[in-house]
Amino acid sequence: MKRTFKDYLRICIAGFCMGAADIVPGVSGGTMAFILGIYQELLNSIKSADSHLLRLLLKLKFSEASSYFPWRFLAAVGTGIFIAILTLAKVLETYLENNPTQVWSFFFGLVLASIFTVARSIRNWDIPLILFASVSCLVSYSILGVTPTTTPETNWFLFLSGAIAINAMILPGISGAYILVLLGKYKYILSAVNNRDIITLAIFLAGAAIGLTTFVRLLSWLLDKYRNITMTLLTGLMIGSLRRLWPWKSNANTMNPIFPETINSEVLFSIVIAVTGMLAIIIITKISTNMGRSSKILE
């Protein structure tokens, strides 16, 4: 299918949504890719960076390489992610410091609605799948209760952090940003983005590139061979991730969610924001579904 400029603009917007999600600890860019209908193509496109592409490039067969590798799609996604990170990193950093409850409320609503979207793709729910989802939910919930540690700021650890975090970012339900929090590198990388620290970002992105190209093949294989089980696993991980996104947290331990002591205007406003986040996902999913149907008709 030949894409128009408008098609690539939509893909860029999807990338922007992914980038915005990846900045926030607890929200997965992979979830946004899944909801927006570009997840499978994203995996296949990344997987195309293989030995065959390398051989074409070494033989200087650039035209064949361009036809084989979906660089236009990846460029559109990457541009959207890049714009989101550059424009929203400082804004989200400020809002998380000044209005954390409202920010967490919005993303709680986003992920809560996303869970139903992902769960609907699973065929024939049965007791083994429900148990499997429960176990993955408990694993995710436990991981998100771990207190972040102090880690070294050496180049090798930055490289390793990039490789680990990018794998989480591509998985619906696992937040790469929160993995960085656990690794003690979230604020460090966010500061590097805001301060345009090119060297730190280059080392981190190099690790991300290596980690992504290797992990995507495994994930793609799992989705091809064991799609139902894999999607069940991801659904459980997303449910468990709600622990980190719950708007009200204990002052003694910010990892432990609590219920508000009184229902006041601030709590009601947070609930409205959460519902707004849910509605946003419902609308995005509806638009994405309609766009997918239109694409099939055009084909």
NUKETI-948931 format. One record per residue (C-alpha): residue number from 1; x, y negated, z. Coordinates in Angstrom, 1 decimal. Each point is the difference from the previous one (the first is absolute). Layout:
<nodes>
+-----+--------+--------+--------+
!   i !   east !  north !     up !
+-----+--------+--------+--------+
! NUM !      X !      Y !      Z !
...
+-----+--------+--------+--------+
</nodes>
This chain:
<nodes>
+-----+--------+--------+--------+
!   i !   east !  north !     up !
+-----+--------+--------+--------+
!   1 !    0.0 !    0.0 !    0.0 !
!   2 !    1.4 !   -3.4 !   -1.0 !
!   3 !   -0.3 !   -2.5 !    2.8 !
!   4 !   -0.9 !   -3.7 !   -0.4 !
!   5 !    1.4 !   -2.9 !    1.9 !
!   6 !   -3.1 !    0.0 !    2.2 !
!   7 !    0.6 !    3.7 !    0.8 !
!   8 !    3.5 !   -0.8 !    1.2 !
!   9 !   -1.2 !   -3.0 !    2.0 !
!  10 !   -2.4 !    2.4 !    1.9 !
!  11 !    2.9 !    2.4 !    0.6 !
!  12 !    2.0 !   -3.0 !    1.3 !
!  13 !   -2.8 !   -0.9 !    2.4 !
!  14 !   -0.1 !    3.6 !    1.2 !
!  15 !    3.8 !   -0.3 !    0.6 !
!  16 !   -0.7 !   -3.2 !    1.9 !
!  17 !   -2.5 !    1.8 !    2.3 !
!  18 !    2.6 !    2.8 !    0.5 !
!  19 !    2.7 !   -2.5 !    1.0 !
!  20 !   -2.3 !   -1.9 !    2.3 !
!  21 !   -0.9 !    3.3 !    1.7 !
!  22 !    3.6 !    1.2 !    0.3 !
!  23 !    1.0 !   -3.2 !    1.9 !
!  24 !   -2.3 !    0.8 !    2.9 !
!  25 !    1.0 !    2.8 !    2.5 !
!  26 !   -2.8 !    2.5 !   -0.1 !
!  27 !   -1.3 !   -0.5 !   -3.5 !
!  28 !    1.2 !    2.1 !   -3.0 !
!  29 !    0.6 !   -1.3 !   -3.5 !
!  30 !   -0.7 !    3.5 !   -1.1 !
!  31 !   -3.5 !   -0.3 !    1.3 !
!  32 !   -0.6 !   -3.1 !   -2.1 !
!  33 !    1.4 !    1.7 !   -3.1 !
!  34 !   -2.4 !    3.0 !    0.6 !
!  35 !   -3.0 !   -2.2 !    0.5 !
!  36 !    0.9 !   -2.2 !   -3.1 !
!  37 !    0.3 !    3.1 !   -2.2 !
!  38 !    3.7 !   -0.3 !   -0.9 !
!  39 !    1.4 !    2.5 !    2.5 !
!  40 !    0.4 !    3.1 !   -2.3 !
!  41 !    1.4 !   -2.1 !   -2.9 !
!  42 !    2.4 !   -1.7 !    2.5 !
!  43 !    1.3 !    3.4 !    1.0 !
!  44 !    0.3 !    1.2 !   -3.5 !
!  45 !    1.7 !   -3.2 !   -1.1 !
!  46 !    2.7 !    0.2 !    2.7 !
!  47 !    0.5 !    3.7 !   -0.7 !
!  48 !    0.9 !   -1.0 !   -3.6 !
!  49 !    3.3 !   -1.4 !    1.2 !
!  50 !    1.7 !    3.4 !   -0.6 !
!  51 !    2.9 !    1.6 !   -1.7 !
!  52 !   -1.7 !   -0.2 !   -3.5 !
!  53 !   -0.2 !   -3.8 !    0.4 !
!  54 !    3.6 !   -0.2 !    1.1 !
!  55 !    1.1 !    2.0 !   -3.1 !
!  56 !   -1.9 !   -2.3 !   -2.3 !
!  57 !    1.6 !   -3.0 !    1.6 !
!  58 !    3.5 !    1.5 !   -0.2 !
!  59 !   -0.6 !    0.7 !   -3.7 !
!  60 !   -1.1 !   -3.6 !   -0.4 !
!  61 !   -3.4 !    1.1 !   -1.3 !
!  62 !   -1.7 !   -3.0 !    1.7 !
!  63 !   -3.1 !    0.1 !   -2.2 !
!  64 !   -0.7 !    3.7 !    0.9 !
!  65 !    0.8 !   -0.8 !    3.6 !
!  66 !   -2.5 !   -2.9 !    0.0 !
!  67 !   -2.7 !    2.3 !   -1.4 !
!  68 !    0.7 !    2.8 !    2.5 !
!  69 !    0.3 !   -2.1 !    3.1 !
!  70 !   -3.2 !   -2.1 !    1.0 !
!  71 !    2.0 !   -3.0 !    0.9 !
!  72 !   -2.8 !   -2.5 !   -0.8 !
!  73 !   -2.3 !    1.7 !    2.6 !
!  74 !    2.7 !    0.1 !    2.6 !
!  75 !    1.1 !   -3.6 !   -0.8 !
!  76 !   -3.6 !   -1.2 !    0.6 !
!  77 !   -0.3 !    1.9 !    3.3 !
!  78 !    3.4 !   -1.2 !    1.1 !
!  79 !   -0.7 !   -3.6 !   -0.9 !
!  80 !   -3.1 !    0.0 !    2.1 !
!  81 !    1.8 !    1.6 !    2.9 !
!  82 !    2.8 !   -2.5 !   -0.3 !
!  83 !   -2.3 !   -3.0 !   -0.1 !
!  84 !   -2.0 !    1.3 !    3.0 !
!  85 !    3.2 !    0.5 !    2.1 !
!  86 !    1.4 !   -3.4 !   -0.9 !
!  87 !   -3.2 !   -2.0 !    0.6 !
!  88 !   -1.6 !    1.9 !    2.9 !
!  89 !    2.9 !    1.1 !    2.2 !
!  90 !    0.4 !   -3.3 !    1.7 !
!  91 !   -3.8 !   -0.5 !    0.3 !
!  92 !   -0.6 !    3.4 !    1.5 !
!  93 !    2.9 !   -0.4 !    2.3 !
!  94 !   -1.5 !   -3.2 !    1.3 !
!  95 !   -3.5 !    1.3 !    0.3 !
!  96 !    1.1 !    3.2 !    1.8 !
!  97 !    1.7 !   -2.3 !    2.6 !
!  98 !   -2.9 !   -2.5 !    0.4 !
!  99 !   -3.2 !    2.0 !   -0.9 !
! 100 !    0.9 !    3.7 !    0.4 !
! 101 !   -3.5 !    1.2 !    1.0 !
! 102 !   -1.6 !   -1.5 !   -3.2 !
! 103 !    2.7 !    1.4 !   -2.2 !
! 104 !   -0.2 !    3.5 !    1.5 !
! 105 !   -3.9 !   -0.2 !   -0.3 !
! 106 !    0.2 !   -0.7 !   -3.7 !
! 107 !    2.4 !    2.8 !   -0.7 !
! 108 !   -1.9 !    2.4 !    2.3 !
! 109 !   -3.0 !   -0.5 !   -2.2 !
! 110 !    2.0 !    0.5 !   -3.1 !
! 111 !    1.4 !    3.3 !    1.1 !
! 112 !   -3.3 !    1.2 !    1.6 !
! 113 !   -1.8 !   -0.4 !   -3.4 !
! 114 !    3.0 !    1.5 !   -1.8 !
! 115 !   -0.3 !    3.2 !    2.0 !
! 116 !   -3.4 !    0.6 !   -1.4 !
! 117 !    1.2 !   -0.7 !   -3.5 !
! 118 !    2.9 !    2.5 !    0.2 !
! 119 !   -2.1 !    2.6 !    1.8 !
! 120 !   -2.6 !   -0.1 !   -2.8 !
! 121 !    2.6 !    1.3 !   -2.4 !
! 122 !    0.3 !    3.3 !    2.0 !
! 123 !   -2.0 !    2.8 !   -1.3 !
! 124 !   -1.8 !    2.6 !    2.1 !
! 125 !    0.7 !   -1.1 !    3.6 !
! 126 !    0.2 !    3.1 !    2.2 !
! 127 !    1.2 !    0.9 !    3.5 !
! 128 !    3.6 !    0.6 !   -1.0 !
! 129 !    0.2 !   -3.4 !   -1.7 !
! 130 !   -1.6 !   -1.7 !    2.9 !
! 131 !    2.5 !    1.6 !    2.4 !
! 132 !    2.9 !   -1.0 !   -2.3 !
! 133 !   -1.3 !   -3.6 !   -0.1 !
! 134 !   -0.3 !    0.0 !    3.8 !
! 135 !    3.6 !    1.2 !    0.4 !
! 136 !    1.4 !   -2.6 !   -2.4 !
! 137 !   -2.1 !   -2.6 !    1.8 !
! 138 !    1.5 !    0.9 !    3.3 !
! 139 !    3.5 !    0.0 !   -1.5 !
! 140 !   -0.5 !   -3.5 !   -1.4 !
! 141 !   -1.6 !   -1.2 !    3.2 !
! 142 !    3.0 !    1.3 !    2.0 !
! 143 !    2.6 !   -1.5 !   -2.3 !
! 144 !   -1.7 !   -3.4 !    0.2 !
! 145 !    0.2 !    0.1 !    3.8 !
! 146 !    3.8 !    0.3 !    0.0 !
! 147 !    1.8 !   -3.1 !    1.3 !
! 148 !    2.3 !   -1.6 !   -2.5 !
! 149 !    3.7 !    0.5 !    0.7 !
! 150 !    3.1 !   -2.2 !   -0.5 !
! 151 !    2.0 !    1.2 !   -3.0 !
! 152 !    3.2 !   -1.0 !   -1.7 !
! 153 !    0.1 !   -2.8 !   -2.6 !
! 154 !    2.7 !    1.8 !   -2.1 !
! 155 !   -0.3 !    0.4 !   -3.8 !
! 156 !   -0.4 !    3.8 !    0.2 !
! 157 !   -3.0 !   -0.3 !    2.4 !
! 158 !   -1.6 !   -2.8 !   -2.2 !
! 159 !    0.3 !    2.4 !   -3.0 !
! 160 !   -1.5 !    2.8 !    2.0 !
! 161 !   -2.8 !   -2.2 !    1.3 !
! 162 !   -0.9 !   -0.9 !   -3.6 !
! 163 !   -0.1 !    3.6 !   -1.1 !
! 164 !   -2.2 !    1.1 !    2.9 !
! 165 !   -2.4 !   -3.1 !    0.0 !
! 166 !   -0.6 !    0.2 !   -3.8 !
! 167 !   -1.2 !    3.6 !    0.3 !
! 168 !   -2.5 !   -1.1 !    2.6 !
! 169 !   -1.1 !   -3.0 !   -2.1 !
! 170 !   -1.0 !    2.3 !   -2.9 !
! 171 !   -2.0 !    2.3 !    2.2 !
! 172 !   -3.7 !   -1.0 !    0.6 !
! 173 !   -0.4 !   -0.2 !    3.8 !
! 174 !    3.6 !   -0.5 !    1.1 !
! 175 !    1.3 !   -3.5 !    0.4 !
! 176 !    3.5 !   -0.6 !   -1.3 !
! 177 !    0.1 !   -3.3 !    1.9 !
! 178 !   -0.8 !    1.9 !    3.3 !
! 179 !    2.7 !    2.5 !   -0.7 !
! 180 !    2.3 !   -3.0 !   -0.2 !
! 181 !   -1.3 !   -1.1 !    3.4 !
! 182 !    0.8 !    3.4 !    1.4 !
! 183 !    3.5 !   -0.2 !   -1.5 !
! 184 !    0.4 !   -3.4 !    1.5 !
! 185 !    0.4 !   -1.7 !   -3.4 !
! 186 !   -3.4 !   -1.6 !   -0.7 !
! 187 !    0.8 !   -3.5 !    1.2 !
! 188 !    3.6 !    0.3 !   -1.3 !
! 189 !   -1.2 !    0.7 !   -3.6 !
! 190 !   -2.9 !   -2.5 !    0.3 !
! 191 !    2.6 !   -2.6 !    1.0 !
! 192 !    2.2 !    1.0 !   -2.9 !
! 193 !   -2.9 !   -0.6 !   -2.4 !
! 194 !   -0.9 !   -3.4 !    1.5 !
! 195 !    3.7 !   -1.1 !    0.1 !
! 196 !    0.7 !    1.4 !   -3.5 !
! 197 !    2.8 !    2.2 !    1.3 !
! 198 !    0.9 !    1.6 !   -3.3 !
! 199 !    2.7 !    2.4 !    1.3 !
! 200 !   -2.2 !    1.5 !    2.7 !
! 201 !   -2.9 !    0.4 !   -2.3 !
! 202 !    2.1 !    1.6 !   -2.8 !
! 203 !    1.3 !    2.7 !    2.4 !
! 204 !   -3.5 !    0.6 !    1.3 !
! 205 !   -1.5 !    0.2 !   -3.5 !
! 206 !    2.8 !    2.3 !   -1.2 !
! 207 !   -1.0 !    2.5 !    2.7 !
! 208 !   -3.7 !   -0.5 !   -0.9 !
! 209 !    0.7 !    0.8 !   -3.7 !
! 210 !    1.9 !    3.2 !    0.8 !
! 211 !   -2.6 !    1.1 !    2.5 !
! 212 !   -2.9 !   -0.8 !   -2.3 !
! 213 !    1.2 !    1.8 !   -3.1 !
! 214 !    0.7 !    3.2 !    2.0 !
! 215 !   -3.1 !    0.1 !    2.2 !
! 216 !   -2.5 !   -0.8 !   -2.7 !
! 217 !    0.7 !    3.2 !   -1.8 !
! 218 !   -0.8 !    2.0 !    3.1 !
! 219 !   -3.2 !   -2.0 !    0.6 !
! 220 !   -1.1 !    0.3 !   -3.6 !
! 221 !    0.6 !    3.8 !    0.2 !
! 222 !   -2.1 !    0.3 !    3.1 !
! 223 !   -2.8 !   -2.0 !   -1.5 !
! 224 !    0.1 !    2.2 !   -3.1 !
! 225 !    0.1 !    3.4 !    1.8 !
! 226 !   -1.7 !   -0.7 !    3.3 !
! 227 !   -2.0 !   -3.2 !   -0.6 !
! 228 !   -2.8 !    0.8 !    2.5 !
! 229 !    2.4 !    0.8 !    2.8 !
! 230 !    2.2 !   -3.0 !   -0.7 !
! 231 !   -2.9 !   -2.4 !   -0.1 !
! 232 !   -1.3 !    1.5 !    3.3 !
! 233 !    3.5 !   -0.6 !    1.5 !
! 234 !   -0.1 !   -3.6 !   -1.2 !
! 235 !   -3.5 !   -0.6 !    1.3 !
! 236 !    1.1 !    1.2 !    3.5 !
! 237 !    3.0 !   -2.2 !   -0.1 !
! 238 !   -2.2 !   -3.0 !   -0.8 !
! 239 !   -2.4 !    0.7 !    2.8 !
! 240 !    3.0 !    0.2 !    2.4 !
! 241 !    1.4 !   -3.3 !   -1.3 !
! 242 !   -3.1 !   -1.8 !    1.4 !
! 243 !    1.8 !    0.2 !    3.4 !
! 244 !    2.5 !   -2.7 !   -1.1 !
! 245 !   -2.7 !   -2.1 !   -1.7 !
! 246 !   -2.5 !   -0.2 !    2.9 !
! 247 !   -0.3 !   -3.7 !    0.7 !
! 248 !    0.0 !    0.1 !    3.8 !
! 249 !    3.1 !    1.4 !    1.7 !
! 250 !    1.4 !    0.4 !    3.5 !
! 251 !    2.3 !   -2.8 !    1.1 !
! 252 !    2.2 !    2.5 !    1.8 !
! 253 !    0.4 !    2.2 !   -3.1 !
! 254 !   -1.0 !   -1.4 !   -3.4 !
! 255 !   -0.2 !    3.5 !   -1.4 !
! 256 !   -3.0 !    0.9 !    2.2 !
! 257 !   -3.4 !   -1.2 !   -1.3 !
! 258 !   -2.6 !   -1.2 !    2.5 !
! 259 !   -3.6 !   -1.3 !   -0.2 !
! 260 !   -0.6 !   -3.7 !    0.7 !
! 261 !   -1.2 !   -0.7 !    3.5 !
! 262 !   -2.8 !   -2.3 !   -1.1 !
! 263 !   -1.9 !   -0.6 !   -3.2 !
! 264 !    0.7 !   -3.7 !   -0.8 !
! 265 !    0.1 !   -2.1 !   -3.1 !
! 266 !    3.6 !    1.0 !   -0.7 !
! 267 !   -0.8 !    3.7 !    0.1 !
! 268 !   -3.1 !   -0.5 !   -2.2 !
! 269 !    2.1 !   -2.0 !   -2.5 !
! 270 !    2.5 !    2.8 !   -0.1 !
! 271 !   -2.7 !    2.5 !   -0.7 !
! 272 !   -1.3 !   -2.2 !   -2.9 !
! 273 !    3.6 !   -0.1 !   -1.4 !
! 274 !    0.2 !    3.8 !    0.2 !
! 275 !   -3.3 !    0.4 !   -1.8 !
! 276 !    1.3 !   -2.5 !   -2.6 !
! 277 !    3.0 !    2.3 !   -0.5 !
! 278 !   -2.2 !    3.0 !   -0.5 !
! 279 !   -2.2 !   -1.9 !   -2.5 !
! 280 !    3.1 !   -1.0 !   -1.9 !
! 281 !    1.0 !    3.6 !   -0.4 !
! 282 !   -3.5 !    1.0 !   -1.1 !
! 283 !   -0.1 !   -2.8 !   -2.6 !
! 284 !    3.6 !    0.8 !   -1.2 !
! 285 !   -0.9 !    3.7 !   -0.3 !
! 286 !   -3.2 !   -0.8 !   -1.9 !
! 287 !    1.9 !   -2.3 !   -2.5 !
! 288 !    2.8 !    2.6 !   -0.4 !
! 289 !   -2.5 !    2.8 !   -0.7 !
! 290 !   -1.8 !   -2.1 !   -2.6 !
! 291 !    3.3 !   -1.0 !   -1.6 !
! 292 !    0.9 !    3.7 !   -0.2 !
! 293 !   -3.2 !    0.9 !   -1.7 !
! 294 !    0.5 !   -2.8 !   -2.5 !
! 295 !    3.5 !    1.2 !   -0.7 !
! 296 !   -1.3 !    3.5 !   -0.8 !
! 297 !   -2.6 !   -1.4 !   -2.3 !
! 298 !    2.7 !   -2.0 !   -1.9 !
! 299 !    2.1 !    3.2 !   -0.3 !
+-----+--------+--------+--------+
</nodes>
